[in-house]
């Protein structure tokens, strides 16, 4: 009825949930990203149960220089792997939820 239509129009929409991951190395960064999948699935299910629409999840890390390998080729490989892992998380979450990655600022003193 009309009340349901008004409620539907007033339903809250959340643009993004952001998870901040701080890790001392790439292995721990990946492990923490893997562990976040369960958190995101639970959060998304709870939001949907409450009638809240979620557009995306963001994953932000500490500075690249703090967790990446110092060798250029290895660092590029790690960035490619991180990108693949974020894409896998997006597929796992499904339902049109976008996953966006954001790598922290490089320390300019290096």
N, C-alpha and C positions, 0 to 999 in steps of 0.2 A: 504494500500500500504506500501511500504518500509518506508516512513516517520512515519507512525503510529507504525510500528514495532520498530523503533529506539526510539520513544517517550515512548513506553511501556517498553522497556528495561531500559530507563533512569529514569523511574518514581521513585520518592522519596519514601523511605520506612522508617517509624518511628518505632523504636523498642518499645518505651513506652511513655506514658504521665503519670506523677506522680502528684498525689494530696496529699498535706500534710495537715493533720487534727490535730489541737491542741485543746484539749478539757479538761475541768477541771473535768469531770465526765463521766461515761459510757452513761448516757442518752443523753448528748449533743454530744458525739462521734457518737452515732447511728443516731441522728437527722442530723448531718452534713454529714454522709455517705449517708443517704437517699436523702438529697438535692443534693449531687454530681451526682446522677444518671442522672438528667436532663442535667447537664453540660457535662457529658461524652457522652450522646446521641447526643447533639448538636455538640460537638467537632468532634466526629467520622463522623457524616454526612458531616460536612464541609470539613474534610480531604478527605473523599471519593469523594466529589464533585470536589475537586482539583486534583484528581488522586493520592492521597497519601495513601499508605497502612499502617495500624497501627496493630502492633502485640499484644500489651497488654496495660493495664492500671495498675498502681500501686497505692496503697493507703498506705501512711505512717503516723503513729501517733506519738504523743509525748510519753514520757516514760510511760510504763505500770503502774508504781507506782503513776502517776499523775492522772489517770482516773479510775483505777480499784478499786474494793472493797478490803479493807485490809484483809478480811477473805479469807482464802485459797480456801474453797469450792465455795464461791461466785465468786472469781476472776476466777477460772477455768470455772465456768458456763458462765461468761462474755466472756472469750476467745472463748468458743464454740459458743456462740451466734454471736460474731463478725465473726467467720469463716463462719457460716451459712449465715450471711448478705452479706459477700463478695461473696459467692457462688450464692446467689440470684441476686446480681448485675451482675455477670458474665452471668447468664441465661438471665437477662433482656437486656443486651447489645447484646447478640447473635453474629452471624456471625464470630465465631471462635476467638473472642477477649478474651484473658486470663485476669483474674483479680488476682493480686498478692497483698497480705497484708504484711505490715512490721511494727512491733510494735517497738517503740522507746526504747532505752536503759533504763534499770532499774537503778535508782540512788543507787550506791553502799554504800552510807552513811546510808541507812536505815537498 
